[in-house]
Amino acid sequence: MNKRSRFLILLAVLAVCLAFLWPSVTWYWGTPKEVQALALGSLENIKDYATAQASSDVLAIKAAAKEDASAAVDPQFAWLEKAAAKQYKKAGEKVPSPMTVGAVLSAYQNEQEVLDEISGHYRDNILKAKKRYQNSVKLGLDLSGGMNIIVKADLDAAVASQVASGTDVNVEQFKKSAMAQAVETLTGRIDKFGLTEPVIRQQGEDRIYIEMPGAAEADAINTIIMGKGILNFRLVDTEATEKFNQYYMQHAASTFNALGDLINPSIIPADCEVMGHYTKDDYGLDERIGYLVVKKEIALDGQHIKSAEVGADNLTNRPEVDFVLDTEGAEIFGTFTGAHKGEFLAIVSDNKVKSYARINDAITGGRVAITGFGLEEAQNLQKVLQTAWLNVPLSVESQQVIGASLGEQAIHQGIKAIVVGLLAIMVFMLIWYKGAGVNAVVAQVLNLYIMFSILSAFNLTLSLPSIAGMILTIGMAVDANVIIFERIKEELALGKSRQAALSTGFDNAFWAIMDSNITTFIAAIFLSQLGTGSIQGFAVTLAIGVISSVFTALFVSRLMFDFNTDVFKSTKVSIGWGL
């Protein structure tokens, strides 16, 4: 391969690495701290923030228009002028010039459309930042601070509870379903709490591992983990729901405050409350699709549900959800449904309406079938109902809290170790190998650059063991350069020319470098596969460092020597004292 081709390959590698590294650069150095805090929150928190900010902005714009509709739009809403212009063009109307406050509001049919436009703007900006974070190098708990918890699920107690209730249980299947539901329930609770990018996964047969970077209160977390899902049935007030939705369409920005409470409670009956109606989106998250006004009085508590499964209607073959109530629940439900024929009954979980259906007749006997859903909706509803009857006792087995200040201190110490180690090696190489030491210095810098790029490309987590792997890699990369330089010095001592000494030196050093690095790479791969936690982080970083150090030592360093030979017409090699 000629030198030009090698140079183009090096440029291509550096460009690809920059593309991989760019999300990390823009996240850690180009994203304001307040935006980072919002982006690291849960999707529900982002939605609430965008809605609250949009409501405030709509009120400000309306107030400005009321004072002077011909006034210019505030510079902070310059983007809204462009959005309003698009609305005029979409409607086939002439775009007003200049764009005034009144013209901006007139571009939309009602206040809800303005609210949606502005909240969408806030949401998109925060989600873009969230995507940058997801594509960047993550900081582990030992660097960012946070908490990790191991929760034990008492599956034997859950099985015993089912057997005691007289339910036939497939123990293996029950335990699998119980663990899956416990993980999903904890994920929903913790995400609702608004914690930073939590990691929640099953560990072994009966344990759940939870990792939460950032500041978190241990007592609050334990309350969430130990709490049980609240599931109940409420009667829907259809008339109040219609009136509320009409009111909300006209006063979307002033219906709820920042906490989600009604600003004017008198718009609904005193014995009712407003709840969001949610469904699962494509990502499995709760997505609000509307509001329902439901009675405060609980018609039936979820604790009376013994089991739930997805079936099919005998006549239409459409999916339905069948659940079985205990004796007390069957009596309560039969009396209630008999008294409210033709009305709608909502299924509420964690203060969210997950589904509602019309009561066609009194439901007695304790067996209830809910129809009117697609298969996916029915499966989602089954999961909601399972929250009540898959009662798995959870206990915190271990808990570790790392303060943010300790994490920040660890980052500074890690950076200091890398910089000091790198500078010490650079000084040694420059003193001992003189001009050739420059090649080693450049190779070291590129080595770290490539390593960080690969970490960013695969969205890997950077921890203290990972930093240790980097520092070890710096020493290994220098070792490869030392082998090459010593081989070149041996050839120069024999009286060979610069070009001949370089060619023979690199050729003789090639397999020595490859043998040592291949064995190290194999060990790192086994550690990454068999190890967990900090051991795995160290092994992954070491494996990446092995690849990058071989590339910089054999490819980049050789290219630099050849560049000096061909471009600067060097005939001698500055590679040590006495040569």
C-alpha positions in Angstrom: 0.0 0.0 0.0 1.5 3.4 -1.0 1.8 6.3 1.3 -1.0 8.3 -0.2 -3.5 5.5 0.3 -2.3 5.1 4.0 -2.7 8.8 4.5 -6.2 8.8 3.1 -7.1 5.8 5.3 -5.8 7.7 8.4 -7.9 10.8 7.5 -11.0 8.6 7.0 -10.4 6.9 10.4 -10.0 10.3 12.1 -13.1 11.7 10.4 -15.2 8.6 11.4 -13.9 8.9 15.0 -14.9 12.6 15.1 -18.4 11.6 14.0 -18.6 9.1 16.8 -17.2 11.4 19.4 -19.3 14.5 18.4 -22.4 13.6 20.4 -20.2 13.3 23.6 -18.5 16.6 22.8 -21.8 18.4 22.2 -23.4 16.8 25.3 -20.7 17.5 27.9 -19.4 20.8 26.5 -22.2 22.2 24.3 -25.4 21.5 26.2 -26.3 23.9 29.1 -26.6 22.3 32.6 -30.3 23.2 32.9 -31.0 21.5 29.6 -29.0 18.4 30.7 -31.0 18.2 33.9 -34.3 18.2 31.9 -33.0 15.8 29.3 -31.9 13.3 31.9 -35.4 13.3 33.5 -38.2 10.9 32.7 -40.3 11.3 29.5 -43.3 12.1 31.7 -41.3 14.9 33.4 -40.3 16.3 30.0 -43.9 16.3 28.9 -45.0 18.1 32.1 -42.2 20.7 31.8 -43.0 21.3 28.1 -46.7 21.7 28.8 -46.2 24.0 31.8 -43.7 26.2 29.9 -46.1 26.3 26.9 -49.0 27.3 29.1 -47.0 30.2 30.5 -45.9 31.3 27.1 -49.4 31.2 25.7 -50.7 33.3 28.5 -47.9 35.8 27.9 -48.7 36.0 24.2 -52.4 36.4 24.8 -51.7 39.2 27.3 -49.5 41.0 24.8 -52.1 40.6 22.1 -54.8 41.9 24.4 -52.7 45.0 25.1 -51.7 45.7 21.5 -52.5 43.1 18.8 -50.3 45.0 16.3 -47.2 44.8 18.5 -44.1 43.0 17.2 -43.5 39.5 18.5 -41.0 39.2 21.3 -37.6 38.1 20.0 -37.7 34.9 22.2 -40.6 33.8 20.0 -38.9 34.4 16.7 -39.2 30.7 15.9 -43.0 30.9 16.5 -43.2 33.5 13.7 -41.8 31.0 11.2 -44.2 28.3 12.5 -47.2 30.7 12.1 -46.1 31.5 8.6 -46.1 27.8 7.8 -49.7 27.6 9.1 -50.8 30.4 6.8 -49.1 28.8 3.8 -50.7 25.4 4.7 -54.1 27.1 4.8 -53.5 28.8 1.4 -53.6 32.3 2.9 -51.2 35.2 2.5 -48.6 35.5 5.2 -49.0 38.8 7.1 -46.1 41.2 6.9 -45.0 42.3 9.4 -45.9 39.3 11.6 -47.6 40.8 14.7 -48.7 39.1 18.0 -52.3 39.1 16.8 -51.3 37.6 13.4 -49.4 34.8 15.2 -52.5 33.8 17.2 -54.8 34.1 14.2 -52.7 31.5 12.4 -54.2 28.9 14.6 -57.8 27.8 15.0 -57.9 27.7 18.8 -55.7 28.0 21.9 -55.0 24.3 22.0 -53.2 24.4 18.7 -51.0 27.2 19.9 -50.3 25.3 23.1 -49.4 22.2 21.1 -47.1 24.2 18.8 -45.1 25.7 21.7 -45.0 22.6 23.8 -43.8 20.7 20.8 -41.0 23.2 20.4 -39.8 22.7 24.0 -40.3 18.9 23.8 -38.2 18.6 20.5 -35.3 20.6 21.9 -35.1 18.5 25.1 -35.5 15.2 23.2 -32.7 16.3 20.9 -30.5 16.8 23.9 -31.7 13.4 25.3 -30.7 11.8 22.0 -27.2 13.4 22.2 -26.8 11.9 25.7 -28.0 8.5 24.5 -25.3 8.5 21.8 -22.5 9.8 24.1 -20.1 8.2 26.6 -22.0 7.6 29.8 -20.5 8.2 33.3 -20.8 5.3 35.7 -22.0 5.6 39.2 -18.5 6.0 40.6 -18.0 9.1 38.4 -21.5 10.7 38.3 -22.7 9.7 41.8 -26.0 7.9 42.4 -27.4 4.7 43.8 -27.5 1.0 43.0 -30.0 -1.3 44.6 -30.5 -5.0 44.5 -34.2 -6.0 45.2 -35.1 -9.5 46.1 -38.5 -10.8 45.1 -40.1 -13.5 47.4 -41.5 -15.7 44.7 -42.1 -18.6 47.1 -44.4 -16.4 49.2 -46.2 -15.3 46.0 -46.8 -18.9 44.9 -48.0 -19.8 48.4 -50.5 -16.9 48.3 -51.9 -18.1 45.1 -52.2 -21.7 46.3 -53.9 -20.5 49.5 -56.5 -18.7 47.4 -57.5 -21.9 45.7 -56.0 -20.9 42.3 -54.3 -23.6 40.2 -50.7 -22.5 39.6 -48.1 -23.4 37.0 -45.2 -22.6 39.4 -42.5 -22.1 36.7 -44.7 -20.0 34.5 -46.1 -18.0 37.4 -42.6 -17.1 38.7 -41.5 -16.0 35.2 -44.7 -13.8 34.8 -44.3 -12.5 38.3 -40.7 -11.4 37.8 -41.5 -9.8 34.4 -44.4 -7.9 36.0 -42.4 -6.8 39.0 -39.7 -5.4 36.7 -42.3 -3.6 34.6 -44.0 -2.2 37.7 -40.8 -0.9 39.2 -39.8 0.6 35.9 -43.1 2.5 35.7 -42.8 3.8 39.3 -39.2 4.9 39.1 -39.7 6.5 35.7 -42.7 8.4 37.0 -40.5 9.6 40.0 -38.4 11.3 37.4 -35.0 9.7 38.1 -32.1 10.1 35.7 -31.9 7.3 33.0 -32.4 4.4 35.5 -31.1 1.0 34.6 -33.5 -1.8 35.7 -33.0 -5.4 34.8 -33.6 -8.9 36.2 -30.6 -10.5 37.8 -30.8 -14.2 38.2 -34.1 -15.9 39.0 -35.5 -13.7 41.8 -33.5 -10.4 42.0 -33.8 -7.1 40.3 -30.8 -4.8 39.8 -31.5 -1.0 39.8 -29.0 1.6 39.0 -29.8 5.3 39.2 -27.2 7.9 38.4 -27.6 11.3 40.0 -28.8 12.5 43.3 -31.7 10.5 44.8 -33.1 10.2 48.3 -32.8 6.6 49.7 -36.0 6.8 51.7 -38.0 8.0 48.8 -36.6 5.3 46.5 -37.4 2.6 49.1 -40.9 3.9 49.4 -41.4 3.5 45.6 -39.9 0.1 45.5 -41.8 -1.3 48.5 -45.1 0.3 47.5 -47.8 -1.7 45.8 -49.5 -0.8 42.5 -52.8 1.0 43.2 -55.5 -0.5 40.9 -59.2 0.1 41.2 -62.4 0.6 39.2 -64.2 4.0 39.0 -67.5 5.1 37.4 -67.0 7.6 34.6 -69.2 10.8 34.7 -69.9 11.1 30.9 -71.7 14.4 31.1 -69.0 16.0 33.2 -66.3 14.6 30.9 -67.9 16.2 27.8 -68.2 19.6 29.5 -64.6 19.4 30.8 -63.2 18.5 27.3 -65.1 21.5 25.8 -63.7 23.7 28.5 -60.2 22.3 28.0 -60.2 22.9 24.3 -60.8 26.6 24.9 -58.6 27.1 28.0 -55.8 24.5 27.5 -53.1 26.8 28.9 -55.0 27.8 32.0 -56.8 24.5 33.0 -53.9 22.9 35.0 -51.1 24.4 37.1 -47.5 23.2 36.9 -48.3 20.4 39.4 -51.1 19.1 37.2 -53.9 20.2 39.5 -57.0 22.0 38.3 -56.7 25.8 38.6 -60.5 26.1 38.8 -61.9 23.0 40.5 -65.5 24.2 40.1 -65.5 23.1 36.4 -66.2 19.5 37.5 -68.6 18.1 40.2 -67.3 18.1 43.7 -67.5 14.3 43.9 -65.4 13.8 40.8 -61.8 14.2 39.7 -60.0 14.5 36.4 -57.6 11.7 35.3 -55.6 11.3 32.2 -56.6 8.4 29.9 -53.4 6.6 28.9 -52.4 3.9 26.4 -49.1 2.2 25.5 -47.1 3.9 22.7 -44.7 2.1 20.3 -42.0 2.3 23.0 -44.1 0.7 25.7 -44.4 4.0 27.6 -47.7 5.4 28.9 -49.0 8.1 26.5 -51.9 10.3 27.5 -54.6 10.4 24.8 -57.2 12.4 26.6 -59.0 13.1 29.9 -61.9 11.5 31.8 -63.9 12.8 34.7 -64.4 9.9 37.2 -66.0 9.5 40.5 -63.8 9.8 43.6 -65.6 6.8 45.2 -63.9 3.5 44.3 -66.4 1.0 42.9 -64.1 -2.0 43.3 -60.5 -2.3 44.6 -58.0 -4.3 42.6 -57.1 -6.5 45.6 -60.2 -8.6 44.9 -58.8 -9.8 41.5 -57.5 -13.3 41.7 -56.3 -13.9 38.1 -56.4 -12.3 34.6 -55.9 -13.6 31.1 -56.5 -12.7 27.5 -59.1 -14.8 25.7 -61.5 -14.5 22.7 -65.2 -13.8 22.5 -67.1 -17.0 21.5 -69.3 -15.2 18.9 -67.0 -12.6 17.3 -63.7 -14.2 18.1 -62.5 -10.7 19.1 -59.9 -10.4 22.0 -61.3 -10.0 25.5 -59.7 -9.8 28.9 -61.1 -12.2 31.5 -60.4 -11.8 35.2 -61.7 -13.7 38.2 -62.8 -12.0 41.5 -62.8 -13.4 45.0 -66.2 -14.0 46.8 -66.4 -10.5 48.3 -65.3 -8.8 45.1 -67.9 -10.8 43.1 -70.7 -9.6 45.4 -69.6 -5.9 45.3 -69.1 -5.9 41.5 -72.4 -7.6 40.8 -74.4 -5.1 42.9 -72.5 -2.1 41.5 -72.8 -3.1 37.8 -76.5 -3.9 38.3 -77.1 -0.4 39.6 -75.2 1.4 36.7 -76.3 -0.3 33.5 -75.4 1.7 30.4 -72.7 3.8 32.1 -68.9 3.5 31.7 -66.5 1.9 34.1 -62.9 3.0 34.2 -59.9 0.8 35.2 -57.5 3.1 37.1 -53.8 2.2 37.9 -51.5 4.6 39.7 -54.0 7.4 39.1 -54.1 6.8 35.4 -57.1 5.6 33.4 -55.8 2.6 31.5 -59.1 1.5 30.0 -62.8 2.0 30.3 -65.9 0.1 29.0 -69.7 0.3 29.0 -71.6 -1.7 31.6 -74.1 -3.6 29.4 -75.6 -5.7 32.2 -75.1 -6.8 35.8 -71.9 -8.8 36.1 -72.3 -11.6 38.7 -70.5 -14.8 39.5 -67.1 -13.3 39.9 -66.0 -13.8 36.3 -65.7 -10.6 34.3 -65.0 -10.3 30.5 -64.0 -6.9 29.1 -64.2 -6.6 25.3 -63.8 -3.9 22.7 -60.0 -4.0 22.4 -57.5 -5.1 19.8 -55.1 -7.9 20.8 -52.3 -5.6 21.8 -54.7 -3.4 23.9 -56.0 -6.6 25.5 -52.5 -7.8 26.4 -51.7 -4.4 27.9 -54.9 -4.4 30.0 -54.0 -7.9 31.2 -50.7 -6.5 32.4 -52.5 -3.7 34.3 -54.8 -6.2 36.0 -51.8 -8.5 36.9 -50.4 -5.7 39.0 -53.2 -6.4 41.5 -53.0 -10.2 41.6 -49.3 -10.9 41.0 -48.6 -9.7 44.6 -44.8 -10.4 44.8 -43.3 -9.2 48.1 -40.1 -7.1 47.4 -37.3 -6.4 49.8 -34.1 -4.3 49.4 -31.2 -6.8 49.7 -28.4 -4.3 49.3 -28.1 -0.6 48.6 -25.1 1.6 47.9 -25.1 5.4 47.6 -22.3 7.4 46.0 -22.4 11.1 46.5 -22.1 13.5 43.5 -19.1 15.2 45.1 -17.3 11.9 45.4 -18.1 11.2 41.7 -16.8 14.6 40.7 -13.6 14.0 42.8 -13.2 10.7 41.1 -13.4 12.3 37.6 -10.8 14.9 38.5 -8.5 12.2 39.9 -9.0 10.0 36.9 -8.3 12.8 34.4 -5.2 13.8 36.5 -3.9 10.2 36.4 -4.3 10.0 32.6 -2.7 13.5 32.0 0.2 13.0 34.4 0.8 9.5 33.1 0.6 10.6 29.5 2.9 13.6 30.1 5.5 11.5 32.0 5.6 9.0 29.1 5.9 11.7 26.5 8.8 13.4 28.3 10.6 10.1 28.7 10.1 9.2 25.0 11.3 12.7 23.8 14.4 12.6 26.0 15.3 8.9 25.3 14.4 8.7 21.6 14.8 12.3 20.7 13.1 13.0 17.3 11.5 9.6 17.0 9.8 10.3 20.4 7.6 12.8 18.6 6.1 10.0 16.6 5.4 8.2 19.9 3.8 11.3 21.4 1.5 11.8 18.4 0.6 8.1 18.5 -0.3 8.3 22.2 -2.6 11.3 21.6 -4.4 9.6 18.7 -4.6 6.4 20.7 -6.7 8.2 23.4 -8.7 10.0 20.7 -9.6 6.7 19.0 -10.4 5.0 22.3 -12.9 7.7 23.4 -14.5 7.6 20.0 -15.1 3.9 20.1 -16.6 4.3 23.7 -18.9 6.9 22.3 -19.8 4.9 19.2 -21.0 2.0 21.3 -22.6 4.1 24.0 -20.4 2.5 26.6 -20.1 3.6 30.2 -17.0 5.2 31.5 -16.1 4.2 35.1 -13.0 4.3 37.3 -12.0 0.7 36.2 -12.4 1.9 32.6 -10.0 4.8 33.3 -7.6 2.2 34.8 -7.8 0.3 31.5 -7.0 3.5 29.6 -3.9 4.2 31.7 -2.7 0.6 31.2 -3.3 1.0 27.5 -1.0 4.1 27.4 1.8 2.0 28.9 1.2 -0.8 26.4 1.1 1.6 23.4 4.5 3.0 24.4 5.8 -0.6 24.8 4.9 -1.2 21.1 6.8 2.0 20.1 9.8 1.0 22.2 10.0 -2.4 20.5 9.9 -0.7 17.1 12.5 1.9 17.9 14.9 -0.6 19.4 14.7 -2.7 16.3 15.4 0.3 14.1 18.4 1.2 16.3 19.8 -2.3 15.8 19.5 -1.9 12.1 21.1 1.5 12.1 24.0 0.1 14.2 24.7 -2.3 11.4 25.2 0.7 9.1 22.0 0.5 7.1 20.4 3.6 5.5 17.4 5.4 7.0 14.9 3.8 4.6 16.3 0.3 5.0 16.6 0.5 8.8 13.0 1.7 9.1 11.6 -1.0 6.8 13.5 -3.8 8.4 12.8 -2.5 11.9 9.1 -2.4 11.5 9.0 -5.8 9.8 11.0 -7.4 12.6 8.9 -5.7 15.3 5.5 -6.6 13.7 5.1 -10.2 15.0 6.5 -9.4 18.4 3.9 -6.6 18.9 1.1 -8.7 17.4 1.8 -11.7 19.6 1.8 -9.7 22.9 -1.3 -7.7 21.9 -3.3 -10.7 20.6 -2.8 -12.6 23.9 -3.8 -9.4 25.9 -6.9 -9.0 23.6 -7.9 -12.6 24.2 -7.7 -12.2 28.0 -9.7 -8.9 27.8 -12.4 -10.6 25.7 -12.8 -13.4 28.2 -12.9 -11.0 31.1 -15.6 -8.9 29.4 -17.7 -12.0 28.8 -17.2 -13.7 32.1 -16.8 -10.7 34.4 -19.5 -8.3 35.6 -19.6 -4.7 36.8 -16.2 -3.0 37.2 -14.3 -6.0 35.9 -16.3 -5.9 32.6 -15.7 -2.1 32.3 -11.9 -2.6 32.7 -11.8 -5.5 30.2 -13.8 -3.6 27.5 -11.7 -0.5 27.7 -8.5 -2.7 27.6 -9.7 -4.6 24.5 -10.5 -1.3 22.7 -7.1 0.1 23.8 -5.2 -2.9 22.4 -6.8 -2.4 18.9 -6.1 1.3 18.9 -2.5 1.0 20.2 -1.6 -1.5 17.5 -3.1 0.8 14.8 -1.3 3.9 16.0 2.1 2.1 16.6 2.3 0.1 13.4 0.3 2.4 11.0 0.5 6.0 12.2 4.1 5.9 13.4 5.3 4.2 10.2 3.4 6.8 8.1 5.1 9.7 10.0 8.6 8.1 9.4 7.9 7.7 5.7 6.5 11.3 5.5 9.8 12.6 6.8 11.7 10.4 4.4 9.8 11.4 1.3 8.7 15.0 2.0 11.5 16.4 4.1 14.1 14.2 2.4 15.6 13.1 5.7 18.6 10.7 5.4 19.3 10.2 9.1 17.1 9.1 12.0 17.0 10.9 15.3 16.2 8.0 17.5 18.6 7.9 20.4 21.9 9.1 21.8 25.1 8.2 20.0 23.3 7.3 16.7 
